Amino acid sequence: MIGFAPTLPLLDGAVPPGAPERDGWRLADGRRIAWASETTEGVERIGVRLEGEGPAPMSLGLRFVATGVARYLCNGYQSWDGSWFAAPGEAGAEQGHALAALDDGAGGAAVLGFERHDRFQTRFRFAAEGDALTIDAETLLDRTGATESETLLRFSGPDADGQMRRWSQLVAQASPLPPRVPDRRITGWCSWYNLYSSITPQTLREHLRAAAAFRDRWQAPLEVFLIDDGFTPEMGDWLDFKPQFPAGVAPLLAEAEALGFVPGLWIAPFMVGNRSGLAAAHPDWLVRDAKTGEPWVEMRLYGEFRWHKRSEEYHILDVTHPDAVGWIAEVFRTWRHDWGARYFKTDFMHFGSAHGPDEVAWHEPGLSRIQVWRRMGEIIRESIGDDALWLGCGCPLWASVGLVDAVRISRDVGVAWDGEQSHQSLFRDLPARLHANAVLWQADPDCILLRDRFHHLSDAQVRLAATAAGAAGGVVMTSDHLGELSPERERLFADLLRDAAG
């Protein structure tokens, strides 16, 4: 049985100096933090507000002390940072986002979870103190001038998985945009996990023909043909092509459509490489370091491994700059209406929500990191249209509700069973994130490896990973050459696709 002790207020990440009052806390500077709750149908809704004149808060929240917790959900914010259940005091499980699910180890569970995610990022911080678990539940207001937290939900019941599903349903009900959940599971082929960046029109056509032949031979519902990264010269130069693509990608997309596929393209719209033409022509379109005024560097690749690009550093496109907005909207409109893409995989989407005003400066000040991220989301959805499919990768899981159709819920699938670049993330993160599948978006566990060579997996591991991904109830894709599989692997993939359709 999980119990909660009385709460303390949090301002800018700490309990502020002051003294308790009825339903509140009087700060030493004269301001007041008040909190109130109401309970409907077994769900308590808790709100916190800061009253009085003073500096704009970075964060606002409450501290809870929970007892009887055997394990708790350390819930990541974006596709790749993971979600898993941890024991109190476990190293590396000190912070989560959006949702904290508590399990008493005897079939009972309690949830602390925020209701809305389209305005501010929310977080939880955990610390074990003897037999108790301290939980800080905070809304990151990002010094926007807002003085009220997002509503925090608290409820309990049997079965942690069931209570997390209940939270997802409550989030769906509260979302200002209804969740986009496709009426059928997304299936298809993606170039990355076999060809990686080594794509040419010739190799893509070979795989396209093989995919069509496989689909027709097995009468399997294989829907999407996705050209992943490798056709543009630099991140940010989204309307330019490598020399290997003298005619661009529009002819390839048209061929895929003619063969009955939904043609798709990969893009990382927040990313701008330091060697890109975009960075050279429009340095004012880059997010700035709040302290130095220089372009903020979100990612560095200085060594031997530099993907297939010349850039050593990657900046963030400033979607609060009106000219940058017009440009990225034109990119998506071109890809959709001129080139014919109807499926979009947008990658590294966390670039737009990773930092607050103490770290980065946007062209338009006064916005929260989630308000900035939603601007990009709204630009994308408006530009590609309501009928296009959109998969978010490296993507905020909760801020994307109502905009994306599907979300990657684990790290990239690798060629090993555990360690870096492996299947470890799939089996760790999948069970802790499926509560949102078909409620907030369709879950994408990443591509299934089917080939017999060029990986370090046993046959049993290939089958287990494929079965787990297929049984997840979301996206089912592979990157392997569908004309080079063994008969057993062909049948395995065809069966998974039919199960997805059924």
BELNOR-V232732 format. One record per helix or strand of 2 or more residues. SS is the DSSP state (A for helix, B for strand). FROM is the first residue (numbers start at 1). TO is the last residue. If there is no record, write none. Layout:
BEGIN
ss=SS from=FROM to=TO
ss=SS from=FROM to=TO
END
This chain:
BEGIN
ss=B from=3 to=11
ss=B from=18 to=21
ss=B from=24 to=27
ss=B from=32 to=40
ss=B from=43 to=51
ss=B from=59 to=67
ss=B from=71 to=75
ss=B from=83 to=86
ss=B from=95 to=97
ss=B from=99 to=103
ss=B from=108 to=114
ss=B from=121 to=129
ss=B from=132 to=140
ss=B from=152 to=158
ss=A from=160 to=174
ss=B from=187 to=190
ss=A from=192 to=195
ss=A from=201 to=218
ss=B from=224 to=227
ss=A from=250 to=258
ss=B from=262 to=267
ss=B from=271 to=273
ss=A from=277 to=281
ss=A from=283 to=285
ss=B from=288 to=289
ss=B from=299 to=300
ss=B from=313 to=317
ss=A from=322 to=338
ss=B from=343 to=346
ss=A from=349 to=352
ss=B from=360 to=361
ss=A from=369 to=384
ss=B from=389 to=392
ss=B from=406 to=408
ss=A from=424 to=436
ss=B from=441 to=444
ss=A from=459 to=471
ss=B from=475 to=478
ss=A from=487 to=501
END
